[in-house]
Amino acid sequence: MRTIIEPFRIKSVEPLTYTSREEREGYLEAAGYNLFLIEARHILIDLLTDSGTSAMSTEQWAAVMRGDESYAGSESFFRLRRVAEALTGFRHIIPTHQGRAAERILFTVLTKPGHVVPSNTHFDTTRANIEFTGARAVDLPIPEAADTQARLDFKGNMDAAALEALIAREGAAKIPLVMLTITNNSGGGQPVSMANIEAVKRVASRHGIPLYLDACRFAENAWFIREREAGYVDWTPKQIAQKMFSLADGCTFSAKKDAFANIGGFLCTNDDRLAQQETNLLILTEGFPTYGGLAGRDLDAIAVGLEEILHPDYLRYRIASTGYLGRHIADRGVPIVEPPGGHAIYIDAARMLPHIPAHQFPGQALAVELYRHAGIRSVEIGSVMFGAAARHELLRLAIPRRVYTQSHIDYVVEAVLEVNARKRDIRGLEIAEEPPFLRHFSARFRPL
Ligand SMILES: *Cc1c(COP(=O)(O)O)cnc(C)c1O
């Protein structure tokens, strides 16, 4: 059989609410054309993010009931630690309330003004936490990644030669760690090859610099390696993930992505002294080391999710479903970041709407039109989010894990194609009001 079906059936359902076009026009106006300001109950299909939006399994909900809410020494923590240790091999597993809390603790301990932290591409919270300590966050993606249309198997890779040059220029003493984001979220959800992780590790080790993985989507990355990199077809996703982690000295992780959890994260290291400093900070701001800002039930849900995410049937379906959305719109003329990534499809709005200049926000205009037309929420990743620093004008359709079925995806395909057929009528926007930072969350717009 060639048809790939959801490898699960539905036990509990959540109704969707339909709205009319007139109602949506009213919600848009009231929200200042910012989809973050629209109430979730007025959204039909919500592709704003894949973070914390997963559907948990029966086993996860059962684990929630097993949660041990003891302040210290909770069984839930030991269950999570056993699973995370077996997967990552790291000696210290420090739970946090989400990924950015792990980042804040890591960078507070490791970085200071004058330091430089290279990555393939830093995620925005990672960059912000590095810059908050006074250090500099530097992206070193492979040069081919700049072309949204280039179809590379591992377009998320780091430019290892550029890393070598950066170390030569800055000096190893100024680089407390090198990071690799797997998959490369800000770079289109593109995977990083094992060969690239090995190459980056070699460069970093030669200079005595530790390598950290931002491991949010480690399982999706492992699946791409199995499918695309020579020598891994017979490996299980878990074996591939174990090898990826074995090449690193530590990791940060958001359980809101590849652990099917609605909240949570952790920070790992093999360095005992560093772990001690990190734990001291953890107690100050997150909580006791056996819960780290989470309820015992959350720790249990993550422990189960970390095992479920590596199931080959799930990963095959997940990557196929994202690719299906990507191919069905791209092969009918909608320019996307090629090839489709793991967790999202990114429409190249600048290419799709060449009549709307960057300062009139083509990505935002497209997000508004897709909501107006079909009740679908997506997110602009371009000049609204990054201002003048934006490298592309993209619209991200992120796919929550195990939440939407194939017919929902077909609905999204149809909606995108209908919007594309009338794209010349789409007008740009101007900003009416904006806050001083992170303006995409609360800015208000006016249609032109
Ligand atoms: C989501 C994410 C983070 C931050 O995790 P939160 O749980 O949202 O704080 C860090 N890095 C990457 C690549 C992410 O996708």
PDBQT file of the ligand as one rigid body, heavy atoms in Angstrom, charges set to zero:
ROOT
HETATM    1  C1  LIG A 501      10.991  26.546  20.334  1.00  0.00    +0.000 C 
HETATM    2  C2  LIG A 501      12.442  26.595  20.192  1.00  0.00    +0.000 A 
HETATM    3  C3  LIG A 501      13.266  27.047  21.235  1.00  0.00    +0.000 A 
HETATM    4  C4  LIG A 501      12.706  27.619  22.523  1.00  0.00    +0.000 C 
HETATM    5  O1  LIG A 501      11.904  26.725  23.215  1.00  0.00    +0.000 OA
HETATM    6  P1  LIG A 501      10.627  27.225  24.056  1.00  0.00    +0.000 P 
HETATM    7  O2  LIG A 501      10.135  25.959  24.695  1.00  0.00    +0.000 OA
HETATM    8  O3  LIG A 501       9.659  27.851  23.123  1.00  0.00    +0.000 OA
HETATM    9  O4  LIG A 501      11.125  28.193  25.078  1.00  0.00    +0.000 OA
HETATM   10  C5  LIG A 501      14.622  27.023  21.025  1.00  0.00    +0.000 A 
HETATM   11  N1  LIG A 501      15.154  26.584  19.875  1.00  0.00    +0.000 NA
HETATM   12  C6  LIG A 501      14.399  26.144  18.852  1.00  0.00    +0.000 A 
HETATM   13  C7  LIG A 501      15.042  25.653  17.585  1.00  0.00    +0.000 C 
HETATM   14  C8  LIG A 501      13.020  26.138  18.969  1.00  0.00    +0.000 A 
HETATM   15  O5  LIG A 501      12.273  25.711  17.934  1.00  0.00    +0.000 OA
ENDROOT
TORSDOF 0
